């Protein structure tokens, strides 16, 4: 019996996409192998985040973490720029 897969695709479009991409990339590279598959791409001023897992709670936790990190990076940019 195959397990069910859960996935989400998120697009973040901002003038500071390069900086946010750099902030997210280390966490993508260190994600839990086997449980969660994450992919991050930067095309122009848009960040594409894809998350795939067989556990819905892992998907939700991972998505919340990446969105929170992106929001924190944006807040830091708002303060410094």
MODELLER restraints for C-alpha pairs under 7 A, 6 or more apart:
rsr = mdl.restraints
at = mdl.atoms
rsr.add(forms.Gaussian(group=physical.xy_distance, feature=features.Distance(at['CA:3:A'], at['CA:54:A']), mean=6.61, stdev=0.5))
rsr.add(forms.Gaussian(group=physical.xy_distance, feature=features.Distance(at['CA:4:A'], at['CA:54:A']), mean=5.82, stdev=0.5))
rsr.add(forms.Gaussian(group=physical.xy_distance, feature=features.Distance(at['CA:5:A'], at['CA:52:A']), mean=7.00, stdev=0.5))
rsr.add(forms.Gaussian(group=physical.xy_distance, feature=features.Distance(at['CA:5:A'], at['CA:53:A']), mean=5.70, stdev=0.5))
rsr.add(forms.Gaussian(group=physical.xy_distance, feature=features.Distance(at['CA:5:A'], at['CA:54:A']), mean=4.41, stdev=0.5))
rsr.add(forms.Gaussian(group=physical.xy_distance, feature=features.Distance(at['CA:6:A'], at['CA:52:A']), mean=5.74, stdev=0.5))
rsr.add(forms.Gaussian(group=physical.xy_distance, feature=features.Distance(at['CA:6:A'], at['CA:53:A']), mean=5.38, stdev=0.5))
rsr.add(forms.Gaussian(group=physical.xy_distance, feature=features.Distance(at['CA:6:A'], at['CA:54:A']), mean=5.76, stdev=0.5))
rsr.add(forms.Gaussian(group=physical.xy_distance, feature=features.Distance(at['CA:6:A'], at['CA:55:A']), mean=6.86, stdev=0.5))
rsr.add(forms.Gaussian(group=physical.xy_distance, feature=features.Distance(at['CA:6:A'], at['CA:56:A']), mean=6.20, stdev=0.5))
rsr.add(forms.Gaussian(group=physical.xy_distance, feature=features.Distance(at['CA:7:A'], at['CA:51:A']), mean=5.42, stdev=0.5))
rsr.add(forms.Gaussian(group=physical.xy_distance, feature=features.Distance(at['CA:7:A'], at['CA:52:A']), mean=4.23, stdev=0.5))
rsr.add(forms.Gaussian(group=physical.xy_distance, feature=features.Distance(at['CA:7:A'], at['CA:53:A']), mean=6.34, stdev=0.5))
rsr.add(forms.Gaussian(group=physical.xy_distance, feature=features.Distance(at['CA:8:A'], at['CA:50:A']), mean=5.81, stdev=0.5))
rsr.add(forms.Gaussian(group=physical.xy_distance, feature=features.Distance(at['CA:8:A'], at['CA:51:A']), mean=5.44, stdev=0.5))
rsr.add(forms.Gaussian(group=physical.xy_distance, feature=features.Distance(at['CA:8:A'], at['CA:52:A']), mean=6.72, stdev=0.5))
rsr.add(forms.Gaussian(group=physical.xy_distance, feature=features.Distance(at['CA:9:A'], at['CA:49:A']), mean=5.75, stdev=0.5))
rsr.add(forms.Gaussian(group=physical.xy_distance, feature=features.Distance(at['CA:9:A'], at['CA:50:A']), mean=4.56, stdev=0.5))
rsr.add(forms.Gaussian(group=physical.xy_distance, feature=features.Distance(at['CA:9:A'], at['CA:51:A']), mean=6.64, stdev=0.5))
rsr.add(forms.Gaussian(group=physical.xy_distance, feature=features.Distance(at['CA:10:A'], at['CA:48:A']), mean=5.83, stdev=0.5))
rsr.add(forms.Gaussian(group=physical.xy_distance, feature=features.Distance(at['CA:10:A'], at['CA:49:A']), mean=5.08, stdev=0.5))
rsr.add(forms.Gaussian(group=physical.xy_distance, feature=features.Distance(at['CA:10:A'], at['CA:50:A']), mean=6.44, stdev=0.5))
rsr.add(forms.Gaussian(group=physical.xy_distance, feature=features.Distance(at['CA:11:A'], at['CA:46:A']), mean=6.49, stdev=0.5))
rsr.add(forms.Gaussian(group=physical.xy_distance, feature=features.Distance(at['CA:11:A'], at['CA:47:A']), mean=5.61, stdev=0.5))
rsr.add(forms.Gaussian(group=physical.xy_distance, feature=features.Distance(at['CA:11:A'], at['CA:48:A']), mean=4.75, stdev=0.5))
rsr.add(forms.Gaussian(group=physical.xy_distance, feature=features.Distance(at['CA:11:A'], at['CA:49:A']), mean=6.42, stdev=0.5))
rsr.add(forms.Gaussian(group=physical.xy_distance, feature=features.Distance(at['CA:12:A'], at['CA:46:A']), mean=5.52, stdev=0.5))
rsr.add(forms.Gaussian(group=physical.xy_distance, feature=features.Distance(at['CA:12:A'], at['CA:47:A']), mean=5.00, stdev=0.5))
rsr.add(forms.Gaussian(group=physical.xy_distance, feature=features.Distance(at['CA:12:A'], at['CA:48:A']), mean=6.60, stdev=0.5))
rsr.add(forms.Gaussian(group=physical.xy_distance, feature=features.Distance(at['CA:13:A'], at['CA:45:A']), mean=5.81, stdev=0.5))
rsr.add(forms.Gaussian(group=physical.xy_distance, feature=features.Distance(at['CA:13:A'], at['CA:46:A']), mean=4.31, stdev=0.5))
rsr.add(forms.Gaussian(group=physical.xy_distance, feature=features.Distance(at['CA:13:A'], at['CA:47:A']), mean=6.32, stdev=0.5))
rsr.add(forms.Gaussian(group=physical.xy_distance, feature=features.Distance(at['CA:14:A'], at['CA:45:A']), mean=5.98, stdev=0.5))
rsr.add(forms.Gaussian(group=physical.xy_distance, feature=features.Distance(at['CA:14:A'], at['CA:46:A']), mean=6.62, stdev=0.5))
rsr.add(forms.Gaussian(group=physical.xy_distance, feature=features.Distance(at['CA:15:A'], at['CA:45:A']), mean=6.16, stdev=0.5))
rsr.add(forms.Gaussian(group=physical.xy_distance, feature=features.Distance(at['CA:17:A'], at['CA:45:A']), mean=5.41, stdev=0.5))
rsr.add(forms.Gaussian(group=physical.xy_distance, feature=features.Distance(at['CA:17:A'], at['CA:46:A']), mean=6.22, stdev=0.5))
rsr.add(forms.Gaussian(group=physical.xy_distance, feature=features.Distance(at['CA:17:A'], at['CA:47:A']), mean=6.41, stdev=0.5))
rsr.add(forms.Gaussian(group=physical.xy_distance, feature=features.Distance(at['CA:20:A'], at['CA:70:A']), mean=6.00, stdev=0.5))
rsr.add(forms.Gaussian(group=physical.xy_distance, feature=features.Distance(at['CA:20:A'], at['CA:73:A']), mean=6.06, stdev=0.5))
rsr.add(forms.Gaussian(group=physical.xy_distance, feature=features.Distance(at['CA:21:A'], at['CA:42:A']), mean=6.88, stdev=0.5))
rsr.add(forms.Gaussian(group=physical.xy_distance, feature=features.Distance(at['CA:21:A'], at['CA:47:A']), mean=6.69, stdev=0.5))
rsr.add(forms.Gaussian(group=physical.xy_distance, feature=features.Distance(at['CA:23:A'], at['CA:73:A']), mean=6.96, stdev=0.5))
rsr.add(forms.Gaussian(group=physical.xy_distance, feature=features.Distance(at['CA:24:A'], at['CA:66:A']), mean=6.97, stdev=0.5))
rsr.add(forms.Gaussian(group=physical.xy_distance, feature=features.Distance(at['CA:24:A'], at['CA:69:A']), mean=6.99, stdev=0.5))
rsr.add(forms.Gaussian(group=physical.xy_distance, feature=features.Distance(at['CA:24:A'], at['CA:70:A']), mean=6.96, stdev=0.5))
rsr.add(forms.Gaussian(group=physical.xy_distance, feature=features.Distance(at['CA:28:A'], at['CA:38:A']), mean=6.27, stdev=0.5))
rsr.add(forms.Gaussian(group=physical.xy_distance, feature=features.Distance(at['CA:35:A'], at['CA:53:A']), mean=6.00, stdev=0.5))
rsr.add(forms.Gaussian(group=physical.xy_distance, feature=features.Distance(at['CA:36:A'], at['CA:51:A']), mean=6.96, stdev=0.5))
rsr.add(forms.Gaussian(group=physical.xy_distance, feature=features.Distance(at['CA:36:A'], at['CA:52:A']), mean=5.84, stdev=0.5))
rsr.add(forms.Gaussian(group=physical.xy_distance, feature=features.Distance(at['CA:36:A'], at['CA:53:A']), mean=4.75, stdev=0.5))
rsr.add(forms.Gaussian(group=physical.xy_distance, feature=features.Distance(at['CA:37:A'], at['CA:51:A']), mean=5.74, stdev=0.5))
rsr.add(forms.Gaussian(group=physical.xy_distance, feature=features.Distance(at['CA:37:A'], at['CA:52:A']), mean=5.02, stdev=0.5))
rsr.add(forms.Gaussian(group=physical.xy_distance, feature=features.Distance(at['CA:37:A'], at['CA:53:A']), mean=6.25, stdev=0.5))
rsr.add(forms.Gaussian(group=physical.xy_distance, feature=features.Distance(at['CA:38:A'], at['CA:50:A']), mean=5.59, stdev=0.5))
rsr.add(forms.Gaussian(group=physical.xy_distance, feature=features.Distance(at['CA:38:A'], at['CA:51:A']), mean=4.55, stdev=0.5))
rsr.add(forms.Gaussian(group=physical.xy_distance, feature=features.Distance(at['CA:38:A'], at['CA:52:A']), mean=6.41, stdev=0.5))
rsr.add(forms.Gaussian(group=physical.xy_distance, feature=features.Distance(at['CA:39:A'], at['CA:49:A']), mean=5.81, stdev=0.5))
rsr.add(forms.Gaussian(group=physical.xy_distance, feature=features.Distance(at['CA:39:A'], at['CA:50:A']), mean=5.10, stdev=0.5))
rsr.add(forms.Gaussian(group=physical.xy_distance, feature=features.Distance(at['CA:39:A'], at['CA:51:A']), mean=6.60, stdev=0.5))
rsr.add(forms.Gaussian(group=physical.xy_distance, feature=features.Distance(at['CA:40:A'], at['CA:48:A']), mean=5.65, stdev=0.5))
rsr.add(forms.Gaussian(group=physical.xy_distance, feature=features.Distance(at['CA:40:A'], at['CA:49:A']), mean=4.72, stdev=0.5))
rsr.add(forms.Gaussian(group=physical.xy_distance, feature=features.Distance(at['CA:40:A'], at['CA:50:A']), mean=6.53, stdev=0.5))
rsr.add(forms.Gaussian(group=physical.xy_distance, feature=features.Distance(at['CA:41:A'], at['CA:47:A']), mean=5.75, stdev=0.5))
rsr.add(forms.Gaussian(group=physical.xy_distance, feature=features.Distance(at['CA:41:A'], at['CA:48:A']), mean=5.06, stdev=0.5))
rsr.add(forms.Gaussian(group=physical.xy_distance, feature=features.Distance(at['CA:41:A'], at['CA:49:A']), mean=6.69, stdev=0.5))
rsr.add(forms.Gaussian(group=physical.xy_distance, feature=features.Distance(at['CA:42:A'], at['CA:48:A']), mean=6.29, stdev=0.5))
rsr.add(forms.Gaussian(group=physical.xy_distance, feature=features.Distance(at['CA:51:A'], at['CA:59:A']), mean=6.87, stdev=0.5))
rsr.add(forms.Gaussian(group=physical.xy_distance, feature=features.Distance(at['CA:53:A'], at['CA:59:A']), mean=6.22, stdev=0.5))
